């Protein structure tokens, strides 16, 4: 329910088997090109590397006895080919070579899908940042009003998070998208003097990078991927949390796009932030898979017993649920509207005391910061105790009025005039996002 349908399909059993078969076919072609197996044998192997030829459900049932789907797959592929070519199936490789490289192919496709979704979300955030860059709202710290910000700045903060996620995914690609070929214990002794050449040819066939050495039991690449996917999920969770909080009845500063608010089954008046809720659920599910990936780094000698196998579930789950969280955030932000009247009304809650810092800083130029702080603190206490506006109390205070004559108090208490460098920050984040967009449009670095 909370997983990305597209990413779930990429990691489905039929697609997993197809990617393993893609690797087997590419391995045969690479070995033929290196002069290790006959070219007609490679062609015969490649012709049978179609998942539709195999009962995937039965194959996975058989995998229970071998703790690896590659073992029954190789057996079935060999039987289907028959003849002399059959003896060259899986030549010199081990199951982990096939499964790891197949997973890398899945990861490549998944990174492309997830990156595209993040760019879509970034585009929505950028549009909000531009549209509302001068719309004042309450900035909140520890869930209480602090000082004014703009809704455009809040959207720009979301955009900064998304942009950095796009950049992290891009930076990860050269390290993670590499072939795995090491044979039984990572020496490629089974291929004699041609092991490295076959690795190079296999990488070329699959358009993958070439690692310095096989990485069967060194799972730092997968852990790095897990960390970035967990960050992506956390970024989506942060945005969803903000949207949910801004949608609260007592706040009411954002309105979902028409048709996106979920109706309550019992309370007709409610429009629940269902997309934000779905994003948060998916985020939690993604983060729950992270420890499995990190524990997977604890591997025994040259091949692992259990740690590697656990990745087969954890890595797809990280992608599925990080992607599901991103899907939900994309829906939540699509058409999201700021209720500017509500934002303005919330700024004057508490008698305008959200402007206390602004008044303090204006006074500090005249009387020093410590004295200014004490004057404004006393004014706030009097205003709160009497249920009055801070402005009225400040204007009635002789010391404050003497330090800030001729309308200076009113200017200091104008929320729109106390948003600092918000515009400049928005511009900086927009520029960073546009650079990330351009980099993605250029494609992978050569």
C-alpha angles and dihedrals in degrees: 000000000000098000127100108256092212094050091043088056092050090056097039118125095253092051091045090054091046091053090051089051090048088057093047091051092047091047091054092050091048092050091048090051089051091051095247100116131020117271092231089055090053090051092049091050093048092051091061097045097101119117091215088071092065138064098240095190092052090045092056091047088054089048090067090075094050099036086229134077090210093070098060090036092057090047092051093044091051092049092049094052098046124170125065093318090064092073091064096059113121089001112191094346133113129220093256091056090059097041096045094047091045089052090051089055089051090047091053092054091043094050089054093052095044093046091052091051091050091051089052090052090046090054091053091049091048091052091051092047092053096042096048102030091122099035107114119219137161116281109215131207122182085002092296130107110267115165133329121279129166127256087233089060091050089052089047089056089054088048092052090054092049093046092052089050090054090049092048092052090049093048090050096057101080092051100043101036097075132122123254117217121144110127122220099339106003099274101098087220087149089070096049115208093346099066097106092045091053090049090053093047092047091052090049092050092052097036092239134135125259117241122215089246139347113291104203096138100020103086101171090115091057092044090052089051090049091051093052093046090050089052090050090052091047091050090053089048091053092052092045091050091053092048092049093049093047088051094057115122091240091052106028096170098138130047121202121236114273110284095014099097111092118229120233116242090224108024115058094195096061127100103185122206091243097164092052089048091050091049091052093048091050091046091056092048091051094048089050089063094053098081090056091057094047093046086052089073089073096086129162118242113298100342131026132235107215104337094083094042092054089061090067088073102028099052095050090045091053091052095042096050099035085052091046090053090050091049091053093047090050089055092046093052096041104105094352109165129202114228096222094183091055091047090052092047092050091053091067096047111120092031095291095299089142083083094058093106091049091052091047093052092047090052093044091069088061107032106016128263100273094050091044091051092052093048093050094042090055091046091051092051092050092047093049093045093051097036091240134140116267089230093057092048092046093050090050092052110095095207094049093044091049092052094043110035131162100039096315091127092055091048091050091052096051107111093205089059095054106060095103116197095351093125093050092047091051091052092050093052093045090053091050091051093049090052090052090049091052092048091052091048089055090056129220119349114257 
